[in-house]
């Protein structure tokens, strides 16, 4: 089972490569500008050895740059276009779109979903989500949608350790020192406002 899931993880990139290799265009939709930029950087690294033209359209691009990108997309000169909700605009014309990938599907509203439904009639759609909405999850469970699960963590990802313990300032101090020592951050949460002062003073000391 583990090997099968590892292959599914790799198949996500294989599908994108296959679509481009078949002279089809690929659109990748992300909910935020930062996530779109992360995808853009990752794709450039992974496809660096191949003659694949990758671009991004978001608020990180000026109006002039966006216009040039749209012209290249319409002319078929861009193989993979990554962007935010801007990808759903009607002025973006893909001459031969073969695959649409939607990251964090649950973060898109009804209007965006309707636009996606129009695109689904013409292209293959791959949706990804760490927290799928109930309707999407139900459709997957009853077999109306294909679903694959990725359980292999990213490289160098450290497992989260959860400790349930009574209030112990020494334990808190050692935990904070360890986290700050590795360049990390911490968040302190309390169940009541009156406890906040105590927690704040302990963390500062």
Residue frames as a rotation matrix with the C-alpha (Angstrom) as fourth column:
UNK 1
0.572 0.821 0.000 0.00
0.821 -0.572 0.000 0.00
0.000 0.000 -1.000 0.00
UNK 2
0.418 -0.476 -0.774 2.83
0.196 -0.785 0.588 2.39
-0.887 -0.397 -0.235 0.85
UNK 3
-0.666 -0.701 0.253 4.52
0.372 -0.018 0.928 1.87
-0.646 0.712 0.273 -2.51
UNK 4
-0.159 0.707 0.689 1.24
0.977 0.012 0.212 2.45
0.142 0.707 -0.693 -4.29
UNK 5
0.771 0.486 -0.412 0.75
0.572 -0.813 0.111 5.78
-0.280 -0.321 -0.905 -2.52
UNK 6
-0.057 -0.869 -0.492 4.30
0.130 -0.495 0.859 6.84
-0.990 -0.015 0.141 -3.33
UNK 7
-0.701 -0.151 0.697 3.60
0.679 0.157 0.717 6.16
-0.218 0.976 -0.007 -6.98
UNK 8
0.352 0.903 0.247 0.41
0.929 -0.370 0.027 8.22
0.116 0.220 -0.969 -6.75
UNK 9
0.534 -0.250 -0.808 2.43
0.280 -0.849 0.448 11.10
-0.798 -0.465 -0.383 -5.36
UNK 10
-0.560 -0.823 -0.088 4.82
0.121 -0.186 0.975 10.92
-0.819 0.536 0.204 -8.29
UNK 11
-0.379 0.486 0.788 1.96
0.917 0.310 0.250 10.50
-0.123 0.817 -0.563 -10.75
UNK 12
0.590 0.600 -0.540 0.76
0.542 -0.790 -0.287 14.03
-0.599 -0.123 -0.791 -10.00
UNK 13
0.024 -0.671 -0.741 3.90
-0.426 -0.678 0.600 15.43
-0.905 0.301 -0.301 -11.60
UNK 14
-0.768 -0.304 0.564 3.77
0.287 0.623 0.727 12.77
-0.573 0.720 -0.391 -14.30
UNK 15
0.166 0.916 0.365 0.27
0.892 0.019 -0.452 13.88
-0.421 0.400 -0.814 -15.32
UNK 16
0.640 0.016 -0.768 1.44
-0.077 -0.993 -0.085 17.46
-0.765 0.113 -0.634 -15.73
UNK 17
-0.408 -0.886 -0.223 4.44
-0.421 -0.034 0.906 16.35
-0.810 0.463 -0.360 -17.76
UNK 18
-0.573 0.242 0.783 2.33
0.630 0.741 0.232 14.04
-0.524 0.626 -0.577 -19.92
UNK 19
0.540 0.837 -0.091 -0.15
0.618 -0.468 -0.632 16.81
-0.571 0.284 -0.770 -20.69
UNK 20
0.434 -0.473 -0.766 2.64
-0.489 -0.839 0.241 19.16
-0.757 0.270 -0.596 -21.78
UNK 21
-0.617 -0.734 0.283 4.39
-0.214 0.503 0.838 16.38
-0.757 0.456 -0.467 -23.71
UNK 22
-0.296 0.623 0.724 1.14
0.852 0.515 -0.094 15.81
-0.431 0.590 -0.683 -25.63
UNK 23
-0.842 -0.141 0.521 1.21
0.406 -0.802 0.439 19.48
0.356 0.581 0.732 -26.70
UNK 24
0.325 0.945 -0.037 -1.50
0.667 -0.201 0.717 20.38
0.670 -0.258 -0.696 -24.23
UNK 25
-0.357 -0.394 0.847 -1.45
-0.275 -0.822 -0.499 23.39
0.893 -0.411 0.186 -21.93
UNK 26
-0.130 0.241 -0.962 -1.72
0.850 0.526 0.017 23.09
0.510 -0.815 -0.274 -18.14
UNK 27
-0.032 0.187 0.982 -3.29
-0.310 -0.936 0.168 25.63
0.950 -0.299 0.088 -15.77
UNK 28
-0.374 -0.147 -0.916 -2.62
0.764 0.511 -0.395 25.53
0.526 -0.847 -0.079 -12.04
UNK 29
0.175 0.601 0.780 -5.00
-0.075 -0.782 0.619 27.45
0.982 -0.167 -0.092 -9.81
UNK 30
-0.526 -0.397 -0.752 -3.96
0.738 0.226 -0.636 28.47
0.422 -0.890 0.174 -6.27
UNK 31
0.473 0.857 -0.204 -6.02
0.839 -0.367 0.403 30.45
0.270 -0.362 -0.892 -3.71
UNK 32
0.786 -0.232 -0.573 -3.25
0.182 -0.799 0.573 32.89
-0.591 -0.555 -0.586 -2.68
UNK 33
0.836 -0.517 -0.182 -0.48
-0.458 -0.476 -0.751 34.83
0.302 0.711 -0.635 -4.39
UNK 34
0.053 -0.860 0.507 2.15
-0.959 0.098 0.266 33.37
-0.278 -0.501 -0.820 -2.07
UNK 35
0.167 0.069 0.983 1.10
-0.097 0.994 -0.054 29.78
-0.981 -0.086 0.173 -2.81
UNK 36
0.971 0.189 0.143 1.03
0.131 0.077 -0.988 30.49
-0.198 0.979 0.050 -6.53
UNK 37
0.542 -0.838 -0.063 4.59
-0.798 -0.490 -0.353 31.87
0.265 0.241 -0.934 -6.31
UNK 38
-0.062 -0.545 0.836 5.73
-0.714 0.609 0.344 28.77
-0.697 -0.576 -0.427 -4.39
UNK 39
0.562 0.335 0.756 4.28
0.245 0.806 -0.539 26.52
-0.790 0.488 0.371 -7.09
UNK 40
0.970 -0.192 -0.146 5.95
-0.218 -0.443 -0.870 28.67
0.102 0.876 -0.471 -9.75
UNK 41
0.180 -0.965 0.188 9.38
-0.983 -0.171 0.064 28.30
-0.030 -0.197 -0.980 -8.15
UNK 42
-0.020 -0.132 0.991 8.91
-0.370 0.922 0.115 24.54
-0.929 -0.364 -0.067 -7.63
UNK 43
0.801 0.402 0.443 7.82
0.245 0.456 -0.856 23.97
-0.546 0.794 0.267 -11.22
UNK 44
0.772 -0.578 -0.265 10.76
-0.599 -0.524 -0.605 25.94
0.211 0.626 -0.751 -12.61
UNK 45
-0.108 -0.848 0.519 13.16
-0.918 0.286 0.276 23.75
-0.382 -0.447 -0.809 -10.62
UNK 46
-0.011 0.162 0.987 11.55
-0.116 0.980 -0.163 20.44
-0.993 -0.117 0.008 -11.55
UNK 47
0.769 0.345 0.539 11.17
0.473 0.260 -0.842 21.22
-0.430 0.902 0.036 -15.25
UNK 48
0.468 -0.648 -0.601 14.51
-0.476 -0.758 0.447 23.02
-0.745 0.077 -0.663 -15.63
UNK 49
-0.542 -0.768 0.340 15.95
-0.175 0.500 0.848 20.21
-0.822 0.400 -0.405 -17.75
UNK 50
-0.262 0.544 0.797 13.02
0.854 0.516 -0.072 20.19
-0.450 0.662 -0.600 -20.19
UNK 51
-0.955 -0.090 0.281 11.93
0.241 -0.785 0.570 22.63
0.170 0.612 0.772 -22.91
UNK 52
-0.032 0.976 -0.214 8.81
0.959 0.091 0.270 23.66
0.283 -0.197 -0.939 -20.99
UNK 53
-0.675 -0.129 0.727 7.72
0.097 -0.992 -0.086 27.30
0.732 0.013 0.682 -20.81
UNK 54
-0.081 0.591 -0.803 6.29
0.968 0.238 0.078 28.11
0.237 -0.771 -0.591 -17.37
UNK 55
-0.649 -0.081 0.757 4.73
0.053 -0.997 -0.061 31.42
0.759 0.001 0.651 -16.32
UNK 56
-0.472 0.495 -0.730 2.81
0.868 0.117 -0.482 32.89
-0.153 -0.861 -0.485 -13.41
UNK 57
-0.443 0.407 0.799 0.05
0.184 -0.831 0.525 35.47
0.877 0.380 0.293 -13.43
UNK 58
0.208 0.451 -0.868 -0.80
0.968 0.032 0.248 37.27
0.139 -0.892 -0.430 -10.19
UNK 59
0.982 0.189 0.021 -0.46
0.182 -0.966 0.182 40.66
0.054 -0.175 -0.983 -8.52
UNK 60
0.293 -0.950 -0.111 3.29
0.294 -0.021 0.956 40.07
-0.910 -0.313 0.273 -8.51
UNK 61
-0.426 -0.365 0.828 3.15
0.886 0.015 0.463 40.83
-0.182 0.931 0.317 -12.24
UNK 62
-0.688 0.155 -0.709 2.66
-0.117 -0.988 -0.102 44.34
-0.716 0.013 0.698 -13.58
UNK 63
0.401 0.910 -0.107 -0.19
-0.199 -0.027 -0.980 45.16
-0.894 0.414 0.170 -15.97
UNK 64
0.287 -0.384 -0.878 2.27
-0.955 -0.184 -0.231 45.18
-0.073 0.905 -0.420 -18.87
UNK 65
-0.774 -0.623 0.112 3.69
-0.623 0.781 0.041 41.80
-0.113 -0.038 -0.993 -17.89
UNK 66
-0.341 0.738 0.582 0.21
-0.003 0.619 -0.786 40.29
-0.940 -0.270 -0.209 -17.51
UNK 67
0.567 0.554 -0.609 -0.74
-0.561 -0.281 -0.778 41.54
-0.602 0.784 0.152 -20.97
UNK 68
-0.145 -0.727 -0.672 2.35
-0.977 0.211 -0.018 39.93
0.155 0.654 -0.741 -22.48
UNK 69
-0.837 -0.136 0.529 1.64
-0.325 0.902 -0.283 36.67
-0.439 -0.410 -0.800 -20.66
UNK 70
0.105 0.971 0.217 -1.96
-0.133 0.230 -0.964 36.60
-0.986 0.072 0.153 -21.91
UNK 71
0.489 0.018 -0.872 -0.76
-0.848 -0.228 -0.479 37.12
-0.207 0.974 -0.096 -25.47
UNK 72
-0.567 -0.780 -0.265 1.72
-0.808 0.589 -0.004 34.25
0.160 0.212 -0.964 -25.15
UNK 73
-0.602 0.435 0.670 -0.94
-0.162 0.755 -0.636 31.98
-0.782 -0.491 -0.384 -23.63
UNK 74
0.468 0.860 -0.203 -3.34
-0.333 -0.042 -0.942 32.68
-0.819 0.508 0.267 -26.47
UNK 75
0.358 -0.430 -0.829 -0.56
-0.925 -0.041 -0.378 32.06
0.128 0.902 -0.412 -28.99
UNK 76
0.975 0.080 -0.206 0.23
-0.056 0.991 0.122 28.72
0.214 -0.107 0.971 -27.33
UNK 77
0.211 -0.975 0.067 3.74
-0.200 -0.110 -0.974 29.79
0.957 0.192 -0.218 -26.33
UNK 78
-0.406 -0.272 0.872 3.22
-0.899 -0.054 -0.435 29.00
0.166 -0.961 -0.223 -22.62
UNK 79
-0.480 0.153 -0.863 2.92
-0.087 0.971 0.221 25.36
0.873 0.181 -0.453 -21.58
UNK 80
-0.127 0.387 -0.913 2.14
0.925 0.379 0.033 25.76
0.359 -0.840 -0.406 -17.86
UNK 81
-0.337 0.104 0.936 0.42
-0.121 -0.990 0.067 28.81
0.934 -0.091 0.346 -16.41
UNK 82
-0.358 0.131 -0.924 0.21
0.885 0.364 -0.291 29.19
0.298 -0.922 -0.247 -12.64
UNK 83
-0.719 0.101 0.687 -1.96
-0.104 -0.994 0.038 31.80
0.687 -0.044 0.725 -10.96
UNK 84
-0.875 0.482 -0.038 -4.66
0.044 0.000 -0.999 32.79
-0.482 -0.876 -0.021 -8.52
UNK 85
0.038 0.992 0.122 -8.32
0.425 0.095 -0.900 33.62
-0.904 0.086 -0.418 -9.26
UNK 86
-0.058 -0.151 -0.987 -7.01
-0.659 -0.736 0.152 35.63
-0.750 0.659 -0.057 -12.22
UNK 87
-0.931 -0.343 0.124 -6.80
-0.164 0.698 0.697 32.34
-0.326 0.629 -0.706 -14.13
UNK 88
-0.415 0.860 0.297 -10.60
0.744 0.509 -0.433 32.15
-0.524 0.042 -0.851 -14.14
UNK 89
-0.161 0.321 -0.934 -10.99
-0.273 -0.923 -0.270 35.49
-0.949 0.211 0.236 -15.95
UNK 90
0.639 0.554 0.533 -12.64
0.336 0.423 -0.842 35.28
-0.692 0.717 0.084 -19.35
UNK 91
0.793 -0.374 -0.481 -9.85
-0.598 -0.626 -0.500 37.26
-0.114 0.684 -0.720 -21.02
UNK 92
-0.337 -0.878 0.340 -7.47
-0.725 0.472 0.502 34.32
-0.601 -0.078 -0.795 -20.53
UNK 93
0.707 0.600 -0.374 -7.83
-0.681 0.437 -0.587 32.15
-0.189 0.670 0.718 -23.61
UNK 94
-0.269 -0.749 0.605 -6.12
-0.429 0.656 0.622 28.77
-0.863 -0.092 -0.497 -23.77
UNK 95
-0.087 0.230 -0.969 -6.03
-0.994 0.050 0.101 27.47
0.071 0.972 0.224 -27.36
UNK 96
0.180 0.104 -0.978 -5.48
-0.282 0.958 0.050 23.88
0.942 0.267 0.201 -26.19
UNK 97
-0.243 -0.204 0.948 -5.93
-0.961 -0.081 -0.263 23.47
0.130 -0.976 -0.177 -22.43
UNK 98
-0.123 0.136 -0.983 -5.64
-0.274 0.947 0.166 19.82
0.954 0.289 -0.080 -21.45
UNK 99
-0.068 0.025 -0.997 -5.33
0.815 0.578 -0.041 19.82
0.576 -0.815 -0.060 -17.65
UNK 100
0.136 0.158 0.978 -6.54
-0.394 -0.897 0.200 22.09
0.909 -0.412 -0.060 -14.87
UNK 101
-0.288 -0.302 -0.909 -5.10
0.707 0.573 -0.415 21.60
0.645 -0.762 0.048 -11.37
UNK 102
0.367 0.497 0.786 -6.91
-0.249 -0.762 0.598 23.24
0.896 -0.415 -0.156 -8.45
UNK 103
-0.572 -0.616 -0.542 -4.96
0.434 0.334 -0.837 23.49
0.696 -0.714 0.076 -5.19
UNK 104
-0.909 0.272 -0.316 -6.90
0.240 -0.277 -0.930 23.96
-0.341 -0.921 0.187 -1.93
UNK 105
-0.667 0.682 0.299 -10.26
0.418 0.011 0.908 23.56
0.616 0.731 -0.293 -3.66
UNK 106
0.036 0.765 -0.643 -12.22
0.988 0.068 0.136 24.31
0.148 -0.641 -0.754 -0.49
UNK 107
-0.370 -0.272 -0.888 -10.96
0.565 -0.825 0.017 27.91
-0.738 -0.495 0.459 -0.48
UNK 108
-0.991 0.074 0.111 -12.78
0.056 -0.525 0.850 28.88
0.121 0.848 0.516 -3.67
UNK 109
-0.584 0.808 -0.075 -16.27
-0.381 -0.355 -0.854 30.38
-0.717 -0.470 0.515 -3.61
UNK 110
0.151 0.789 0.596 -19.46
0.333 0.527 -0.782 29.52
-0.931 0.317 -0.183 -5.49
UNK 111
0.777 0.154 -0.610 -18.75
-0.425 -0.586 -0.690 31.91
-0.464 0.795 -0.390 -8.37
UNK 112
-0.209 -0.932 -0.296 -15.33
-0.948 0.118 0.297 30.37
-0.242 0.342 -0.908 -8.91
UNK 113
-0.540 0.066 0.839 -16.83
-0.059 0.992 -0.115 26.86
-0.840 -0.112 -0.531 -8.71
UNK 114
0.583 0.807 0.090 -19.33
0.099 0.040 -0.994 27.74
-0.806 0.589 -0.056 -11.45
UNK 115
0.515 -0.494 -0.700 -16.52
-0.842 -0.442 -0.308 28.93
-0.157 0.748 -0.645 -13.67
UNK 116
-0.565 -0.748 0.347 -14.64
-0.695 0.659 0.288 25.70
-0.444 -0.079 -0.892 -12.96
UNK 117
-0.017 0.659 0.752 -17.72
0.113 0.748 -0.654 23.68
-0.993 0.074 -0.087 -13.95
UNK 118
0.835 0.308 -0.457 -17.65
-0.361 -0.321 -0.876 25.36
-0.416 0.896 -0.157 -17.35
UNK 119
0.060 -0.914 -0.400 -14.00
-0.998 -0.041 -0.056 24.44
0.035 0.403 -0.915 -17.79
UNK 120
-0.355 -0.189 0.915 -14.54
-0.481 0.877 -0.005 20.85
-0.802 -0.442 -0.402 -16.61
UNK 121
0.670 0.708 0.223 -16.59
-0.146 0.420 -0.896 20.08
-0.728 0.567 0.385 -19.71
UNK 122
0.893 -0.320 -0.317 -13.55
-0.375 -0.138 -0.917 20.59
0.250 0.937 -0.244 -21.88
UNK 123
-0.043 -0.998 -0.043 -10.50
-0.647 0.061 -0.760 19.60
0.761 -0.005 -0.648 -19.82
UNK 124
0.205 -0.024 -0.979 -9.32
0.584 0.805 0.102 17.08
0.786 -0.592 0.179 -17.24
UNK 125
0.338 -0.007 0.941 -9.42
-0.567 -0.799 0.198 18.49
0.751 -0.601 -0.274 -13.69
UNK 126
-0.058 -0.420 -0.905 -7.29
0.645 0.676 -0.356 17.46
0.762 -0.605 0.232 -10.73
UNK 127
0.519 0.283 0.807 -8.28
-0.382 -0.767 0.515 18.97
0.765 -0.575 -0.290 -7.36
UNK 128
-0.298 -0.684 -0.666 -6.06
0.503 0.481 -0.718 18.85
0.811 -0.549 0.200 -4.28
UNK 129
0.298 0.426 0.854 -7.00
-0.529 -0.671 0.520 19.59
0.795 -0.606 0.025 -0.69
UNK 130
-0.811 -0.550 -0.199 -5.72
-0.080 0.441 -0.894 18.86
0.579 -0.709 -0.402 2.80
UNK 131
-0.766 0.642 -0.026 -9.19
0.058 0.028 -0.998 19.59
-0.640 -0.766 -0.059 4.20
UNK 132
-0.882 0.431 0.187 -11.80
0.239 0.069 0.968 18.62
0.405 0.899 -0.164 1.56
UNK 133
-0.560 0.777 0.287 -15.28
-0.828 -0.536 -0.165 20.08
0.026 -0.330 0.944 1.88
UNK 134
-0.372 0.431 0.822 -17.96
-0.361 0.749 -0.556 17.54
-0.855 -0.504 -0.123 2.95
UNK 135
0.676 0.700 -0.231 -19.59
-0.467 0.164 -0.869 17.40
-0.570 0.695 0.437 -0.49
UNK 136
0.286 -0.668 -0.687 -16.32
-0.869 0.121 -0.480 16.65
0.404 0.734 -0.546 -2.26
UNK 137
-0.688 -0.551 0.473 -15.35
-0.715 0.626 -0.311 14.07
-0.125 -0.552 -0.824 0.36
UNK 138
0.008 0.793 0.609 -18.75
-0.370 0.568 -0.735 12.38
-0.929 -0.220 0.298 0.07
UNK 139
0.753 0.257 -0.606 -18.50
-0.643 0.090 -0.761 12.23
-0.141 0.962 0.233 -3.73
UNK 140
-0.189 -0.910 -0.370 -15.11
-0.882 0.322 -0.343 10.56
0.431 0.262 -0.863 -3.37
UNK 141
-0.668 -0.073 0.741 -16.32
-0.586 0.666 -0.462 8.04
-0.460 -0.742 -0.488 -0.79
UNK 142
0.274 0.862 0.426 -19.33
-0.250 0.491 -0.834 6.94
-0.929 0.122 0.350 -2.88
UNK 143
-0.201 -0.484 0.852 -17.23
0.610 0.618 0.495 6.59
-0.766 0.619 0.171 -6.01
UNK 144
0.819 0.541 0.193 -18.45
0.496 -0.497 -0.712 9.61
-0.289 0.679 -0.675 -7.96
UNK 145
0.748 -0.663 -0.020 -14.93
-0.611 -0.677 -0.410 11.04
0.258 0.319 -0.912 -7.84
UNK 146
0.518 -0.680 -0.519 -11.58
0.498 0.733 -0.464 9.33
0.696 -0.018 0.718 -7.90
UNK 147
0.825 -0.258 0.504 -9.51
-0.532 -0.656 0.536 10.01
0.192 -0.710 -0.678 -4.80
UNK 148
0.325 -0.791 -0.518 -5.89
0.479 0.610 -0.631 9.26
0.815 -0.043 0.577 -3.95
UNK 149
1.000 0.025 0.012 -4.33
0.000 -0.404 0.915 9.81
0.028 -0.914 -0.404 -0.52
UNK 150
0.208 -0.975 0.077 -0.78
0.004 -0.078 -0.997 11.07
0.978 0.207 -0.012 0.01
UNK 151
0.979 0.158 -0.127 0.52
0.109 0.118 0.987 9.93
0.171 -0.980 0.099 3.38
UNK 152
0.208 -0.974 -0.094 4.23
0.969 0.218 -0.115 10.34
0.133 -0.067 0.989 2.73
UNK 153
0.714 0.064 -0.697 5.45
0.340 -0.902 0.265 13.63
-0.612 -0.426 -0.666 4.30
UNK 154
0.901 -0.432 0.051 7.67
-0.190 -0.497 -0.847 16.03
0.391 0.753 -0.529 2.34
UNK 155
0.252 -0.904 -0.347 11.43
0.626 0.425 -0.654 15.59
0.738 -0.052 0.672 2.56
UNK 156
-0.732 -0.681 0.037 12.95
0.344 -0.415 -0.842 16.77
0.589 -0.603 0.538 5.87
UNK 157
0.068 0.817 0.572 9.51
-0.477 -0.477 0.738 17.28
0.876 -0.323 0.357 7.44
UNK 158
-0.919 -0.395 0.020 9.73
-0.174 0.360 -0.916 16.70
0.355 -0.845 -0.400 11.21
UNK 159
-0.234 0.871 -0.432 6.82
0.584 0.481 0.654 14.90
0.777 -0.099 -0.621 12.85
UNK 160
-0.078 0.322 0.943 4.69
-0.552 -0.802 0.229 16.95
0.830 -0.503 0.240 15.27
UNK 161
-0.664 -0.173 -0.727 5.03
0.468 0.662 -0.585 15.93
0.583 -0.729 -0.359 18.90
UNK 162
0.127 0.794 0.594 2.03
-0.346 -0.526 0.777 16.45
0.930 -0.304 0.208 21.18
UNK 163
-0.732 -0.391 -0.558 2.48
0.401 0.414 -0.817 16.47
0.550 -0.822 -0.146 24.95
UNK 164
0.356 0.859 0.368 -0.39
-0.081 -0.364 0.928 16.74
0.931 -0.360 -0.060 27.45
UNK 165
-0.377 -0.584 -0.719 0.92
0.732 0.288 -0.618 17.74
0.568 -0.759 0.319 30.89
UNK 166
0.612 0.510 -0.605 0.10
0.784 -0.489 0.381 19.78
-0.102 -0.708 -0.699 33.98
UNK 167
0.889 -0.263 0.374 1.41
-0.135 -0.933 -0.334 23.34
0.437 0.247 -0.865 34.24
UNK 168
0.586 -0.793 -0.169 5.17
0.671 0.357 0.650 23.06
-0.455 -0.494 0.741 34.60
UNK 169
0.876 -0.224 -0.427 7.30
-0.324 -0.929 -0.178 26.16
-0.357 0.294 -0.887 34.08
UNK 170
-0.131 -0.974 0.185 10.49
-0.451 0.225 0.864 24.13
-0.883 0.029 -0.468 33.66
UNK 171
-0.162 0.159 0.974 8.88
0.674 0.739 -0.008 22.04
-0.721 0.655 -0.227 30.94
UNK 172
0.849 0.518 0.104 7.61
0.450 -0.605 -0.657 25.19
-0.278 0.605 -0.746 29.22
UNK 173
0.580 -0.695 -0.426 11.03
-0.543 -0.719 0.434 26.84
-0.608 -0.020 -0.794 29.48
UNK 174
-0.373 -0.767 0.522 12.91
-0.095 0.591 0.801 23.89
-0.923 0.250 -0.293 28.02
UNK 175
0.143 0.521 0.842 10.36
0.826 0.406 -0.391 23.55
-0.545 0.751 -0.372 25.19
UNK 176
0.955 0.236 -0.180 10.60
0.129 -0.875 -0.466 27.24
-0.267 0.422 -0.866 24.29
UNK 177
0.263 -0.938 -0.227 14.39
-0.585 -0.342 0.735 27.25
-0.767 -0.061 -0.639 24.45
UNK 178
-0.354 -0.353 0.866 14.53
0.351 0.808 0.472 24.24
-0.867 0.471 -0.162 22.15
UNK 179
0.467 0.640 0.610 12.15
0.821 -0.057 -0.568 25.82
-0.329 0.766 -0.552 19.64
UNK 180
0.943 -0.140 -0.303 13.82
-0.186 -0.974 -0.127 29.23
-0.278 0.176 -0.944 19.67
UNK 181
0.094 -0.981 0.172 17.24
-0.311 0.136 0.941 27.56
-0.946 -0.142 -0.292 19.48
UNK 182
-0.347 -0.185 0.919 16.37
0.681 0.624 0.383 26.03
-0.644 0.759 -0.090 16.11
UNK 183
-0.986 -0.072 -0.151 15.06
-0.030 -0.812 0.582 29.35
-0.164 0.579 0.799 14.80
UNK 184
-0.508 0.860 0.049 11.40
0.688 0.372 0.623 28.46
0.517 0.350 -0.781 15.22
UNK 185
-0.627 0.411 0.662 8.44
-0.526 -0.850 0.030 30.27
0.575 -0.329 0.749 16.76
UNK 186
-0.833 0.399 -0.383 5.86
0.546 0.701 -0.458 29.47
0.086 -0.591 -0.802 19.41
UNK 187
-0.360 0.815 0.455 2.22
-0.327 -0.567 0.756 30.27
0.874 0.124 0.470 20.02
UNK 188
-0.986 0.056 -0.157 0.72
0.167 0.315 -0.934 30.34
-0.002 -0.947 -0.320 23.52
UNK 189
-0.334 0.940 0.068 -3.01
-0.206 -0.144 0.968 29.65
0.920 0.309 0.242 23.84
UNK 190
-0.990 0.079 0.119 -5.11
-0.108 0.128 -0.986 29.84
-0.093 -0.989 -0.119 27.02
UNK 191
-0.541 0.841 -0.031 -8.66
0.752 0.500 0.429 28.77
0.376 0.209 -0.903 27.77
UNK 192
0.595 0.736 -0.325 -9.58
0.803 -0.526 0.280 31.94
0.035 -0.427 -0.903 29.67
UNK 193
0.515 -0.358 0.779 -8.50
0.132 -0.865 -0.485 35.59
0.847 0.353 -0.398 29.64
UNK 194
0.845 -0.152 0.513 -7.59
-0.529 -0.378 0.760 35.58
0.078 -0.913 -0.400 33.33
UNK 195
0.700 -0.617 0.360 -4.98
0.379 0.747 0.546 32.91
-0.606 -0.246 0.757 32.66
UNK 196
0.789 -0.351 0.504 -3.43
0.460 -0.208 -0.864 34.94
0.408 0.913 -0.002 29.85
UNK 197
0.698 -0.520 0.492 -1.39
-0.617 -0.786 0.045 37.18
0.363 -0.336 -0.869 32.18
UNK 198
0.551 -0.468 0.691 0.16
-0.424 0.557 0.714 34.20
-0.719 -0.686 0.108 33.92
UNK 199
0.660 -0.258 0.706 1.03
0.628 0.706 -0.329 32.54
-0.413 0.660 0.628 30.63
UNK 200
0.814 -0.323 0.483 2.51
0.170 -0.663 -0.729 35.74
0.556 0.675 -0.485 29.22
UNK 201
0.635 -0.588 0.501 4.69
-0.772 -0.487 0.408 36.38
0.004 -0.646 -0.763 32.26
UNK 202
0.548 -0.413 0.727 5.96
-0.059 0.848 0.526 32.80
-0.834 -0.332 0.440 32.25
UNK 203
0.725 -0.251 0.641 6.91
0.688 0.315 -0.654 32.95
-0.038 0.915 0.401 28.59
UNK 204
0.773 -0.422 0.473 8.71
-0.202 -0.871 -0.448 36.27
0.601 0.251 -0.759 29.02
UNK 205
0.562 -0.567 0.602 10.66
-0.768 -0.089 0.634 35.11
-0.307 -0.819 -0.486 32.03
